């Protein structure tokens, strides 16, 4: 069996087109049964009600997982991977900006055993200009500062086999990046190029605030770059203070300024005050994430789970 995990959040307007696309998927698979795991991540619209009404009518196996509140896309995906029963799995967004044929290609590669992890590599995107520019800048910074192995267009859709599933579920990190963990665990990887489609309905929940949070979580989880930058800034500040101190000392000895050290003192106070605030913020970020992981709280809480097959829901 092949499992497809679909996180759902504010996707009520996409449900009809999503089911139309999913009905074509079983015929594209390599002699495997299809299981679709829908994870409703505390969606405020009627996505859950629509799914529960329509799933008994579908001819493929379905699981409907409802989380207790909105835990975020990565936590919803982990909940779906944990609920999946297939030998291989794939993850797809509910907005259909990634073609369903891409999932079938993932299944072919994983079934043949050519790779353990398959990711979709965007070669283009039918998004507005500002959205394309913001995404390009985001993933450019991400690749340079966090993980260079990630494709230039970023990763939104991926798949894996049972070994990858087991390793992902064994990692109990809070405030981390699932895509970052996917590349961190290694395994044999393959990339499938595709063109990202325009959004058919609704509005993306991927806001600037969430992008920045995603970037900061990835920075603190997968690289010590902030600490190294802070160390470099501290070394630069020490060198600057030595130079300015030498200037003040020479000015004092040669009586070249009536009020020696005023400008240098003011500059040093401002410089090191800002440096101290920056250092405390960076160290606080690491400490907070360490504290969150020490609590051992789950990344998600399942409110309900129902299985649909043969036209009957089973809780």
SULQUIGI-V906907 format. One record per residue. N is the residue number from 1. RES is the residue in one small letter. SS is DSSP state (h for helix, s for strand, l for the rest). PSI is psi in whole degrees, 0 to 359 (none if undefined). D_LAST is the distance of its C-alpha to the last C-alpha in Angstrom with 2 decimals. Layout:
n->{N & N}
res->{RES & RES}
ss->{SS & SS}
psi->{PSI & PSI}
d_last->{D_LAST & D_LAST}
This chain:
n->{1 & 2 & 3 & 4 & 5 & 6 & 7 & 8 & 9 & 10 & 11 & 12 & 13 & 14 & 15 & 16 & 17 & 18 & 19 & 20 & 21 & 22 & 23 & 24 & 25 & 26 & 27 & 28 & 29 & 30 & 31 & 32 & 33 & 34 & 35 & 36 & 37 & 38 & 39 & 40 & 41 & 42 & 43 & 44 & 45 & 46 & 47 & 48 & 49 & 50 & 51 & 52 & 53 & 54 & 55 & 56 & 57 & 58 & 59 & 60 & 61 & 62 & 63 & 64 & 65 & 66 & 67 & 68 & 69 & 70 & 71 & 72 & 73 & 74 & 75 & 76 & 77 & 78 & 79 & 80 & 81 & 82 & 83 & 84 & 85 & 86 & 87 & 88 & 89 & 90 & 91 & 92 & 93 & 94 & 95 & 96 & 97 & 98 & 99 & 100 & 101 & 102 & 103 & 104 & 105 & 106 & 107 & 108 & 109 & 110 & 111 & 112 & 113 & 114 & 115 & 116 & 117 & 118 & 119 & 120 & 121 & 122 & 123 & 124 & 125 & 126 & 127 & 128 & 129 & 130 & 131 & 132 & 133 & 134 & 135 & 136 & 137 & 138 & 139 & 140 & 141 & 142 & 143 & 144 & 145 & 146 & 147 & 148 & 149 & 150 & 151 & 152 & 153 & 154 & 155 & 156 & 157 & 158 & 159 & 160 & 161 & 162 & 163 & 164 & 165 & 166 & 167 & 168 & 169 & 170 & 171 & 172 & 173 & 174 & 175 & 176 & 177 & 178 & 179 & 180 & 181 & 182 & 183 & 184 & 185 & 186 & 187 & 188 & 189 & 190 & 191 & 192 & 193 & 194 & 195 & 196 & 197 & 198 & 199 & 200 & 201 & 202 & 203 & 204 & 205 & 206 & 207 & 208 & 209 & 210 & 211 & 212 & 213 & 214 & 215 & 216 & 217 & 218 & 219 & 220 & 221 & 222 & 223 & 224 & 225 & 226 & 227 & 228 & 229 & 230 & 231 & 232 & 233 & 234 & 235 & 236 & 237 & 238 & 239 & 240 & 241 & 242 & 243 & 244 & 245 & 246 & 247 & 248 & 249 & 250 & 251 & 252 & 253 & 254 & 255 & 256 & 257 & 258 & 259 & 260 & 261 & 262 & 263 & 264 & 265 & 266 & 267 & 268 & 269 & 270 & 271 & 272 & 273 & 274 & 275 & 276 & 277 & 278 & 279 & 280 & 281 & 282 & 283 & 284 & 285 & 286 & 287 & 288 & 289 & 290 & 291 & 292 & 293 & 294 & 295 & 296 & 297 & 298 & 299 & 300 & 301 & 302 & 303 & 304 & 305 & 306 & 307 & 308 & 309 & 310 & 311 & 312 & 313 & 314 & 315}
res->{x & x & x & x & x & x & x & x & x & x & x & x & x & x & x & x & x & x & x & x & x & x & x & x & x & x & x & x & x & x & x & x & x & x & x & x & x & x & x & x & x & x & x & x & x & x & x & x & x & x & x & x & x & x & x & x & x & x & x & x & x & x & x & x & x & x & x & x & x & x & x & x & x & x & x & x & x & x & x & x & x & x & x & x & x & x & x & x & x & x & x & x & x & x & x & x & x & x & x & x & x & x & x & x & x & x & x & x & x & x & x & x & x & x & x & x & x & x & x & x & x & x & x & x & x & x & x & x & x & x & x & x & x & x & x & x & x & x & x & x & x & x & x & x & x & x & x & x & x & x & x & x & x & x & x & x & x & x & x & x & x & x & x & x & x & x & x & x & x & x & x & x & x & x & x & x & x & x & x & x & x & x & x & x & x & x & x & x & x & x & x & x & x & x & x & x & x & x & x & x & x & x & x & x & x & x & x & x & x & x & x & x & x & x & x & x & x & x & x & x & x & x & x & x & x & x & x & x & x & x & x & x & x & x & x & x & x & x & x & x & x & x & x & x & x & x & x & x & x & x & x & x & x & x & x & x & x & x & x & x & x & x & x & x & x & x & x & x & x & x & x & x & x & x & x & x & x & x & x & x & x & x & x & x & x & x & x & x & x & x & x & x & x & x & x & x & x & x & x & x & x & x & x & x & x & x & x & x & x & x & x & x & x & x & x}
ss->{l & s & s & s & s & s & s & s & l & l & l & h & h & h & h & h & h & h & h & h & h & h & l & l & l & h & h & h & l & l & l & l & l & s & s & s & s & s & s & s & l & l & l & l & l & l & h & h & h & h & h & h & h & h & h & h & h & l & l & l & s & s & s & s & s & s & s & l & l & l & l & l & h & h & h & h & h & h & h & h & h & h & h & l & l & l & l & s & s & s & s & l & l & l & l & l & l & l & l & h & h & h & h & h & h & h & h & h & h & h & h & h & l & l & l & l & s & s & s & s & s & s & s & s & s & l & l & l & h & h & h & h & h & h & h & h & h & h & h & h & h & h & h & h & h & l & l & l & l & l & l & l & l & l & l & l & l & s & s & s & s & h & h & h & h & h & h & h & h & h & l & l & l & l & l & l & l & h & h & h & h & h & h & h & l & l & l & l & s & s & s & s & s & s & s & s & l & l & l & l & l & l & l & l & l & l & l & h & h & h & h & h & h & h & h & h & h & h & h & h & h & h & l & l & h & h & h & h & h & h & h & h & h & h & h & h & h & h & h & h & h & h & h & h & h & h & h & h & h & h & h & h & h & h & l & l & l & l & l & l & l & h & h & h & h & h & h & h & h & h & h & h & h & h & h & h & h & h & h & h & h & h & h & h & h & h & h & h & h & h & h & h & h & h & l & l & l & l & l & l & l & s & s & s & s & s & s & s & s & l & l & s & s & s & l}
psi->{143 & 129 & 134 & 121 & 128 & 107 & 142 & 121 & 116 & 47 & 23 & 323 & 349 & 358 & 314 & 309 & 330 & 315 & 325 & 319 & 320 & 330 & 337 & 349 & 317 & 324 & 346 & 352 & 161 & 80 & 49 & 148 & 147 & 134 & 128 & 124 & 109 & 130 & 109 & 111 & 65 & 37 & 132 & 348 & 195 & 31 & 316 & 314 & 319 & 317 & 314 & 330 & 327 & 333 & 323 & 343 & 350 & 153 & 354 & 157 & 144 & 149 & 133 & 110 & 128 & 122 & 156 & 335 & 184 & 112 & 355 & 157 & 317 & 319 & 322 & 320 & 318 & 321 & 321 & 320 & 320 & 327 & 345 & 144 & 359 & 161 & 328 & 162 & 163 & 158 & 132 & 143 & 155 & 352 & 357 & 22 & 341 & 127 & 146 & 337 & 335 & 322 & 318 & 321 & 321 & 314 & 321 & 315 & 317 & 324 & 320 & 344 & 21 & 338 & 161 & 330 & 134 & 132 & 151 & 126 & 111 & 125 & 352 & 163 & 133 & 56 & 164 & 157 & 314 & 323 & 318 & 319 & 316 & 319 & 319 & 318 & 317 & 308 & 334 & 314 & 319 & 314 & 325 & 327 & 339 & 290 & 113 & 343 & 341 & 137 & 154 & 329 & 2 & 178 & 124 & 335 & 138 & 170 & 167 & 172 & 189 & 325 & 318 & 317 & 315 & 319 & 320 & 319 & 339 & 345 & 113 & 58 & 139 & 150 & 48 & 189 & 121 & 321 & 319 & 318 & 324 & 321 & 333 & 324 & 345 & 232 & 172 & 127 & 150 & 149 & 138 & 116 & 148 & 163 & 123 & 129 & 164 & 150 & 129 & 321 & 160 & 184 & 139 & 139 & 4 & 81 & 171 & 321 & 319 & 325 & 314 & 322 & 319 & 317 & 317 & 319 & 318 & 319 & 312 & 338 & 333 & 1 & 151 & 20 & 316 & 320 & 319 & 322 & 320 & 320 & 318 & 320 & 322 & 319 & 320 & 319 & 321 & 317 & 318 & 318 & 324 & 318 & 313 & 325 & 322 & 320 & 316 & 318 & 315 & 320 & 323 & 318 & 324 & 3 & 42 & 343 & 141 & 326 & 83 & 141 & 0 & 307 & 318 & 319 & 313 & 318 & 316 & 320 & 313 & 316 & 308 & 334 & 313 & 321 & 320 & 318 & 318 & 314 & 318 & 323 & 317 & 311 & 323 & 324 & 316 & 317 & 319 & 318 & 324 & 318 & 317 & 320 & 330 & 340 & 335 & 30 & 148 & 153 & 345 & 160 & 124 & 121 & 317 & 156 & 129 & 140 & 137 & 126 & 144 & 28 & 8 & 133 & 142 & 124 & none}
d_last->{20.43 & 21.13 & 18.66 & 19.48 & 18.34 & 18.98 & 19.12 & 19.16 & 21.49 & 23.64 & 23.12 & 22.55 & 25.91 & 25.06 & 21.86 & 23.94 & 26.17 & 23.41 & 21.74 & 25.25 & 25.93 & 22.74 & 23.48 & 26.70 & 25.31 & 24.26 & 27.85 & 29.23 & 27.55 & 29.44 & 27.92 & 24.40 & 20.96 & 19.44 & 16.11 & 15.79 & 13.89 & 14.19 & 14.53 & 15.35 & 17.94 & 18.48 & 20.01 & 22.13 & 22.10 & 19.64 & 18.25 & 14.61 & 15.23 & 17.04 & 14.52 & 11.65 & 14.40 & 15.80 & 13.26 & 12.73 & 16.51 & 17.03 & 18.29 & 17.10 & 13.86 & 11.87 & 9.56 & 9.34 & 10.03 & 11.51 & 14.27 & 15.77 & 19.01 & 21.17 & 21.91 & 23.80 & 23.48 & 24.08 & 21.44 & 18.86 & 20.12 & 19.87 & 16.23 & 15.73 & 18.08 & 16.34 & 12.99 & 15.15 & 15.74 & 18.97 & 22.46 & 23.53 & 22.09 & 23.50 & 23.04 & 24.01 & 24.43 & 23.04 & 26.59 & 27.80 & 30.94 & 30.37 & 30.64 & 27.83 & 30.59 & 30.77 & 27.33 & 28.62 & 31.71 & 29.74 & 28.01 & 31.45 & 32.97 & 30.24 & 30.18 & 33.96 & 33.84 & 36.28 & 34.53 & 31.76 & 31.19 & 31.71 & 32.27 & 33.21 & 36.77 & 37.74 & 41.23 & 41.26 & 39.28 & 39.64 & 39.27 & 41.86 & 44.84 & 44.11 & 40.54 & 41.91 & 44.59 & 42.31 & 39.91 & 42.90 & 44.31 & 41.05 & 40.43 & 44.15 & 44.15 & 40.96 & 42.52 & 45.81 & 44.59 & 41.30 & 40.63 & 43.12 & 40.95 & 38.59 & 39.67 & 41.91 & 39.47 & 36.60 & 33.15 & 30.08 & 28.33 & 28.15 & 26.63 & 26.88 & 26.39 & 24.63 & 27.58 & 27.41 & 23.68 & 24.36 & 27.31 & 25.71 & 22.89 & 25.61 & 27.49 & 26.57 & 28.82 & 28.54 & 30.31 & 30.93 & 30.69 & 28.13 & 30.66 & 33.34 & 31.39 & 30.76 & 34.53 & 35.33 & 33.59 & 35.85 & 35.11 & 36.48 & 35.89 & 36.42 & 36.63 & 36.15 & 38.23 & 37.00 & 37.96 & 35.66 & 35.27 & 35.84 & 32.98 & 32.22 & 30.82 & 30.03 & 31.51 & 30.84 & 29.50 & 31.52 & 34.31 & 37.47 & 36.24 & 33.15 & 35.48 & 37.80 & 35.04 & 33.81 & 37.42 & 38.13 & 35.03 & 36.12 & 39.71 & 39.02 & 36.52 & 38.42 & 42.10 & 44.83 & 46.64 & 46.63 & 48.28 & 50.78 & 51.61 & 52.14 & 54.37 & 56.35 & 56.72 & 57.94 & 60.47 & 61.62 & 61.97 & 64.01 & 66.27 & 66.70 & 67.61 & 70.16 & 71.74 & 71.91 & 73.23 & 75.95 & 76.89 & 77.15 & 79.22 & 81.61 & 81.96 & 82.84 & 85.42 & 87.12 & 86.84 & 85.52 & 83.27 & 84.18 & 80.71 & 79.32 & 75.60 & 74.34 & 72.51 & 71.29 & 70.01 & 68.14 & 66.63 & 65.52 & 63.93 & 61.91 & 60.97 & 59.86 & 58.14 & 55.90 & 55.48 & 54.41 & 51.79 & 50.47 & 50.39 & 48.60 & 45.95 & 45.36 & 45.33 & 43.12 & 40.56 & 40.45 & 40.44 & 37.60 & 35.38 & 36.43 & 35.56 & 32.10 & 31.38 & 32.85 & 30.27 & 27.55 & 24.95 & 21.84 & 22.12 & 18.75 & 16.11 & 12.41 & 11.27 & 7.61 & 5.89 & 4.22 & 6.20 & 8.84 & 11.53 & 14.00 & 13.32 & 9.99 & 6.59 & 3.83 & 0.00}
